[in-house]
C-alpha cells in the first residue's frame, strides 16, 4: 500500500512509538516567537532544564508586538534575547532584522521538503507549502521540542483537495482557501492533513501556496501541505544549490516526497474555481464566507493589508495595482505592513510604498500586532475592518470590532470605495 506525503515524512522521522496511536518524531526545525516561547523558557529554567537540543535548528524572532508597546511586551522580548544569547542561537531576529515569522523563516530558506517543523503558533501550517509537515503546538510540546528535539503526534489522516480550473483575474489564493473553508467548515479537517493538489496549485507561486496552507488550520487541519516541485526548487535554489548538480536534480529528488498513486486518503474533494468570484467573510468564524457581491456596500472603517497570510511582495503588488492613482475613501483608515524587511525594501524599490502613501495609507514596520489585536491597528468597539489576515473571531482585532477577511485586491477596493466591493470592477 502506498503512502501519502505526510505518512512518508512521519516514517522518515520516527523516533519511537510509545503507543499504537502516538508517534514521536525527530524535528528538523523548532520555531519560536516572543508570545508563546517565553512561557516555555521560564518553565524550563524553573525545572533546571535550561538547554536547547540544537541551537542551529532553533529559529527565533520577535514579531507579534515589535517594537515593544509596554513593559510586559518588553519583558517578553528580553527573555527571548537573553535566551538566544545564552544558548548561541544564531538565527534570532530582533527589532530591525525581524519579520512576521511565517514569512521571514521561509524567506531565509529554513524549511525544506520532507522536514518536520513545530512552533507555538497555530499558523505554522504555512510551511507545509514546501512539502513539509509543519504544525502548531502547545507550550508543553514546545518545551519538549526545544529541550529534546522531538514531538509526539498521532499519525494524521490526509484529506486530498484537488483544485481544478483557472482563476479569473482579480481572484486569488485567498479567495480559493476561503471558499474551501466555507465548504469544509471550521471542523471539517480536524486532526487531518490537507493535501492540496491539482493544476491550480501547480500554477501557483510559493507565496500563493503559503496563503493556501496558512489557513488550513481554519478548517481544523493540523497541517496544509503541497507536493514539492520545480516552483519549490526555484524558490529554495539560493539555499540548496550546493547540494545538487542542477535544479533538475533537485526537482527529481523532491519527488520522493510525493504521495504514491495508491496512497489511501480519508477523503478526496474536487474543487473547480473557474467561476469562483472573490470571497469575503461575515460573522465571527472563518467558514462564514460569501461571494463578495453578497456583501457589496457593507461600510468599513479600516483596511489592513499584511500578516503571515497576505503580507508578501506579491500581495502588496496586487493591492498597489488597484490603488495606483487612487485615494482612501473619506473616513477610512488604511494600514499596510510588509511582512519582512526584505519585502519592505522590495516594495520601496518598486515604488509600491509610495503608491500606498500617496493613497493615504499608514505604512508600518513588519509586525503581527494588528492581526491579533495587540498593537498597530486595534479596532474600537463597533468598528469594521477589511483585512487580509486569517481570523475573524469575535474581538480578534479589538473588543467589539468586526473583521471581514478578504484578498489584497478586495481590501484595496474597499479602501477606495469605503465599503466592501468586488475588486474586478477596478481591474
C-alpha positions in Angstrom: 0.0 0.0 0.0 1.3 3.4 -0.9 1.9 6.3 1.4 0.8 10.0 1.4 3.5 12.6 1.8 2.6 13.0 5.5 3.0 9.3 6.0 6.4 9.4 4.3 7.6 12.3 6.4 6.4 10.5 9.6 8.2 7.3 8.6 11.4 9.1 7.9 11.4 10.9 11.3 10.1 8.2 13.6 12.0 8.1 16.9 9.6 6.0 19.0 6.0 4.6 19.2 5.1 4.7 22.9 1.6 3.6 22.0 -0.3 2.4 18.9 -1.7 5.9 18.4 1.3 8.1 19.3 4.4 8.6 17.2 7.4 10.5 18.5 9.1 12.3 15.6 12.6 13.9 15.4 12.3 17.6 14.5 14.2 19.4 11.8 13.2 22.9 12.9 11.7 24.4 16.1 10.4 27.9 15.5 9.9 30.4 18.3 8.4 33.8 18.8 8.0 36.1 21.8 4.3 35.4 22.7 4.4 31.7 23.4 8.1 30.9 23.8 9.0 32.9 27.0 6.5 30.8 28.9 8.3 27.6 27.8 11.7 29.2 28.5 10.8 30.2 32.0 9.3 26.8 32.8 12.4 25.0 31.6 14.5 27.3 33.7 12.4 26.6 36.8 12.8 22.9 36.2 16.6 23.2 35.9 16.4 22.2 32.3 17.6 25.4 30.6 19.2 24.0 27.5 18.4 23.5 23.8 18.7 20.3 21.8 20.5 22.0 18.9 20.9 25.8 18.6 21.2 25.5 14.8 17.8 24.0 14.5 16.1 26.6 16.5 14.8 29.8 14.7 13.6 32.6 16.8 12.0 36.0 16.2 10.3 38.9 18.0 7.4 39.6 15.7 4.0 39.8 17.3 4.5 43.1 19.1 7.5 44.9 17.7 8.9 47.3 18.8 7.6 46.6 22.3 4.5 48.6 23.3 4.7 48.3 27.1 6.7 46.9 29.9 5.1 43.4 29.5 6.0 43.0 25.9 9.4 44.5 26.5 10.0 41.8 29.1 8.9 39.1 26.7 11.4 40.4 24.2 14.2 40.5 26.8 13.5 36.8 27.8 13.9 35.8 24.2 17.1 37.9 23.7 18.8 36.6 26.8 17.8 33.0 26.0 19.1 33.3 22.4 22.4 34.8 23.6 22.8 32.2 26.4 22.4 29.3 24.0 24.2 30.6 20.9 21.0 30.7 18.8 22.4 32.5 15.7 19.1 32.6 13.8 17.5 35.0 16.2 15.8 38.0 14.6 15.4 41.1 16.7 14.0 44.6 16.0 15.2 45.8 12.7 16.0 42.4 11.3 12.7 40.8 12.3 9.7 40.0 10.3 6.4 38.1 10.6 7.6 34.5 11.4 5.7 32.6 8.7 7.1 35.0 6.0 10.6 35.5 7.4 11.5 31.9 8.1 10.6 30.6 4.5 12.4 33.7 3.1 15.6 32.6 4.9 15.4 29.1 3.5 14.8 27.4 6.8 12.1 25.0 5.5 12.7 22.2 3.0 10.7 19.3 1.5 10.3 16.4 3.9 11.0 18.5 7.1 9.2 18.3 10.4 8.6 21.7 11.9 6.8 22.9 15.1 6.1 26.2 16.6 3.9 27.6 19.4 1.7 29.2 16.8 -1.4 27.8 15.0 -0.4 29.1 11.6 2.8 27.1 11.5 0.9 25.0 8.9 2.0 27.7 6.4 5.3 25.9 6.0 3.6 22.8 4.6 3.6 24.7 1.3 7.2 23.5 0.9 6.2 19.8 1.2 7.0 19.8 5.0 4.9 18.6 7.9 4.5 21.7 10.0 2.2 22.0 13.0 1.4 24.5 15.7 1.8 23.1 19.2 1.1 24.0 22.8 3.6 25.1 25.4 4.4 21.6 26.8 5.1 20.3 23.3 7.2 23.4 22.5 9.2 22.9 25.7 10.0 19.2 24.8 10.9 20.3 21.2 13.3 22.9 22.5 14.8 20.6 25.1 14.9 17.3 23.2 14.2 18.0 19.5 11.2 15.7 19.4 7.4 16.0 19.3 4.6 13.4 19.7 1.8 13.2 17.1 -1.0 10.9 16.1 -0.5 9.7 12.6 -2.9 12.0 10.8 -5.3 11.0 8.1 -5.0 13.0 4.9 -7.8 14.8 3.1 -6.9 15.4 -0.5 -8.3 18.6 -2.1 -7.9 18.7 -5.9 -8.3 22.2 -7.3 -9.1 22.4 -11.0 -10.0 25.1 -13.5 -8.4 28.6 -13.9 -8.7 31.6 -11.7 -10.3 34.7 -13.1 -8.3 38.0 -13.0 -8.8 39.5 -9.5 -9.4 36.1 -7.9 -6.5 34.8 -5.8 -5.3 32.0 -3.5 -7.0 33.8 -0.6 -10.4 33.5 -2.3 -9.7 29.8 -3.0 -8.9 28.9 0.6 -11.9 30.9 1.9 -14.2 29.0 -0.4 -12.6 25.7 0.7 -13.1 26.6 4.4 -16.7 27.5 3.7 -17.2 24.1 2.2 -15.4 22.1 4.9 -16.5 24.2 7.9 -14.1 25.1 10.8 -14.2 21.4 12.0 -14.2 19.7 8.6 -10.5 18.7 8.6 -9.9 18.3 12.4 -6.9 16.1 13.1 -6.2 15.8 9.4 -3.5 17.0 7.0 -5.0 18.7 3.9 -3.0 17.8 0.8 -3.6 20.5 -1.9 -3.1 19.2 -5.4 -4.3 20.0 -9.0 -3.4 22.3 -11.8 -4.4 25.4 -9.9 -1.9 24.6 -7.2 0.7 23.6 -9.8 0.4 27.1 -11.4 0.7 29.0 -8.1 3.9 30.5 -6.9 5.2 29.9 -3.4 3.5 33.0 -1.9 0.1 31.7 -3.1 0.8 28.2 -1.8 1.8 29.6 1.6 -1.5 31.6 1.7 -3.5 28.4 1.0 -1.6 26.3 3.6 -1.6 29.2 6.1 -5.4 28.9 6.5 -5.7 25.1 6.5 -5.9 25.4 10.3 -9.1 27.5 10.0 -10.7 24.3 8.8 -9.3 22.4 11.8 -6.4 20.8 9.9 -3.1 20.0 11.7 -1.2 21.0 8.5 -1.8 22.0 5.0 0.7 20.6 2.5 1.7 20.9 -1.2 3.8 18.5 -3.1 7.3 20.0 -3.7 8.1 20.6 -7.4 10.1 23.0 -9.7 8.3 26.0 -8.2 9.6 24.9 -4.7 13.1 24.2 -6.0 13.3 27.6 -7.7 12.3 29.4 -4.5 14.8 27.4 -2.4 17.6 27.3 -5.0 19.8 30.0 -3.4 19.8 27.8 -0.3 20.2 24.4 -1.8 22.3 25.0 -4.9 25.4 23.4 -3.3 23.5 20.2 -2.6 22.5 19.4 -6.2 24.2 19.3 -9.6 21.5 21.5 -11.1 17.9 22.4 -10.4 16.6 19.4 -12.4 18.3 17.2 -9.9 16.6 19.0 -7.0 13.2 18.6 -8.7 13.9 14.9 -9.2 14.9 14.5 -5.6 11.8 16.2 -4.3 9.6 13.6 -6.0 10.5 11.1 -3.2 8.2 13.2 -1.0 5.3 12.9 -3.4 2.3 10.9 -2.4 2.1 7.5 -4.0 -0.6 6.8 -6.6 -2.1 4.1 -4.4 -2.0 6.1 -1.2 -5.1 5.9 0.9 -6.9 9.1 1.8 -9.6 10.0 4.4 -11.4 11.6 1.5 -11.0 13.4 -1.8 -12.7 16.7 -2.7 -12.8 18.2 -6.2 -13.0 22.0 -6.4 -13.4 23.8 -9.7 -12.5 27.5 -9.3 -13.2 28.6 -12.9 -16.3 30.6 -11.9 -15.2 31.4 -8.4 -15.8 35.1 -7.6 -13.8 36.9 -4.8 -14.8 35.7 -1.4 -15.3 37.6 1.9 -16.2 36.5 5.5 -19.1 37.7 7.5 -19.8 37.0 11.2 -17.1 35.6 13.5 -16.0 32.3 12.0 -13.7 31.7 9.1 -16.2 29.4 7.5 -18.8 32.1 7.4 -18.0 33.1 3.8 -20.0 34.7 1.0 -19.3 35.7 -2.6 -18.2 39.3 -2.4 -21.2 40.5 -4.3 -23.5 39.4 -1.5 -21.6 41.7 0.9 -21.1 44.6 -1.5 -21.8 48.0 0.0 -21.0 47.0 3.6 -19.3 50.1 5.1 -15.9 49.8 6.6 -13.7 52.0 8.9 -10.3 50.4 8.4 -8.3 48.5 5.8 -5.4 46.3 6.9 -3.1 44.8 4.3 -0.4 42.5 5.8 0.1 39.4 8.0 1.5 35.9 7.5 -1.3 35.3 5.1 -1.0 38.2 2.7 1.9 40.4 3.6 4.3 39.2 0.9 5.6 41.3 -2.0 3.1 39.6 -4.4 0.2 40.7 -2.1 1.5 44.2 -1.9 1.8 44.3 -5.7 -1.8 43.2 -6.1 -3.1 45.9 -3.8 -0.9 48.6 -5.2 -2.0 47.8 -8.8 -5.5 48.7 -7.7 -4.6 51.7 -5.5 -2.3 53.4 -8.0 -3.6 57.0 -8.7 -6.4 56.4 -6.2 -7.0 57.5 -2.6 -8.6 56.2 0.5 -12.3 56.9 0.8 -13.2 59.7 3.2 -13.3 58.4 6.8 -11.4 55.2 6.1 -8.0 54.4 7.7 -5.5 52.3 5.7 -2.7 50.4 7.3 -0.1 48.3 5.3 2.5 46.1 6.9 5.1 44.4 4.7 5.8 41.1 6.3 9.6 41.3 6.4 12.4 43.9 5.9 13.3 42.3 2.6 9.7 42.7 1.4 9.6 46.3 2.7 12.8 47.0 0.8 11.5 45.5 -2.4 8.3 47.5 -2.1 10.3 50.6 -1.7 12.4 49.9 -4.7 9.4 49.1 -6.9 7.6 52.3 -5.8 4.8 50.3 -4.0 5.4 52.1 -0.7 4.9 55.4 -2.5 1.6 54.2 -4.0 0.3 53.3 -0.6 1.4 56.6 1.0 0.0 58.6 -1.9 -3.3 56.8 -1.4 -3.2 57.8 2.3 -2.1 54.6 3.9 0.0 54.4 7.1 3.0 52.1 6.4 4.3 50.1 9.4 7.3 48.0 10.1 6.8 44.2 9.9 4.7 43.1 12.8 1.8 40.7 13.7 0.3 43.3 16.1 -2.9 44.3 14.3 -3.8 40.8 13.3 -4.3 39.6 16.9 -5.5 42.9 18.3 -2.3 43.7 20.3 -1.0 46.8 18.6 -0.6 48.8 15.4 -4.2 48.9 14.2 -6.5 47.7 17.0 -10.2 48.4 16.3 -12.6 50.3 18.6 -15.9 48.7 19.6 -18.3 48.8 16.6 -15.6 49.4 14.0 -15.3 47.3 10.9 -12.1 46.3 9.2 -11.5 44.9 5.7 -8.5 42.7 6.4 -6.1 40.4 4.6 -5.4 38.4 7.8 -6.6 34.9 8.6 -9.0 35.1 11.5 -12.3 37.0 12.1 -13.0 35.7 15.6 -15.1 38.0 17.9 -12.6 40.5 19.3 -9.7 39.3 17.2 -8.6 42.8 16.2 -10.1 44.6 19.1 -13.1 44.1 21.5 -16.3 44.7 19.7 -14.7 45.0 16.3 -15.8 43.2 13.1 -13.2 41.7 10.8 -14.0 40.8 7.2 -11.3 38.6 5.7 -10.5 39.1 2.0 -7.7 39.2 -0.6 -5.4 42.2 -1.0 -7.3 43.1 -4.2 -10.6 43.2 -2.3 -9.1 45.1 0.6 -7.7 47.7 -1.8 -11.1 48.0 -3.5 -12.8 48.5 -0.1 -10.2 51.2 0.8 -11.1 53.2 -2.3 -14.9 52.9 -2.0 -15.2 52.8 1.8 -17.3 49.6 1.5 -16.9 46.0 0.6 -16.5 46.0 -3.2 -15.8 43.5 -5.9 -12.2 44.4 -7.0 -12.9 43.2 -10.5 -14.7 46.4 -11.2 -11.4 48.2 -11.0 -9.2 45.7 -12.8 
